[in-house]
Amino acid sequence: MQTYQNLAGNSGVEAFDILRTGIMVRFVSGGTYLYDYHVPGRTHVEAMKRLALSGRGLSTYVSRLGAEYAKRIA
């Protein structure tokens, strides 16, 4: 996984992996979740990929999605 830059300094995201049709996000709380084109959907996943690469806003975006994830990995 790639370390999240956390440019704001207060993110709940620790690391991420960008996949062809999804993104895996590991949180500082220890959970790792898969978000894909099925859940929560392509539009959200592509936005999450952009935020992950920019290092800012991913945790806030995910929290607005609520519990919409495809699978809990760990």
N, C-alpha and C positions, 0 to 999 in steps of 0.2 A: 504494500500500500504506500501511497505517496503522502507525506506529511502535509497537512493543511497549513497554509501560511499564517492564518489567523491575524490578519493585518489590524483588525479592530482590537485585538488583545483580550477579548472576553468570550470567545466562541466555545460552544459545546462540542464542536467537531474537532477530532484529533487527526484523522487521516481519511483518505478516499482512494478508490480505484475506479477509473473510468472504463466502462465496458462498451462494446459495440451498441447494445440496445439497453443499457442501464448504467447504474452507478452504485457502488457499494460505499457506505459511509460508516466509519467507526467513530463513536462518540467518546468523550472523555469519561463518561459514566461507565464505559466498558461494553456497551452494546454495539453490534455491527449489523447493519440492515442493507438489504438489497432493494433498490427502487428501479423499476424497469418500465418498458413501453406499455405493458399491460396494466400495472398498478404502480404509480399513480397516473401513468400516461406519458406519451412521447414529449408533449409540450413541457410538462414539469421536469422530466428527466433532462432534457436539453438545457433548460434554465439552470438546473442544479449543476450540470457539468460546467457551464460557463462560470457560475459562482465559485465552484470548487477550484477551478483554474485561476480565478482572479484573487482568491484568498480572502474574500470578504462577502458576508451575507448568507452563506449557506445554512448555518444553524437557524437563523431567523426564518428563512424560506421553508426549511423542513418543519419547524414548529408550526407554521401556518398550515401545512398540509395535514396536521393532526396525525392520526394513526394510519395514514395511507402509505403502506409499503408492501412490497411483494413478498418478502420473506425476511425473517430474523435469522441471521447467520450464527451469531454468538451472543 
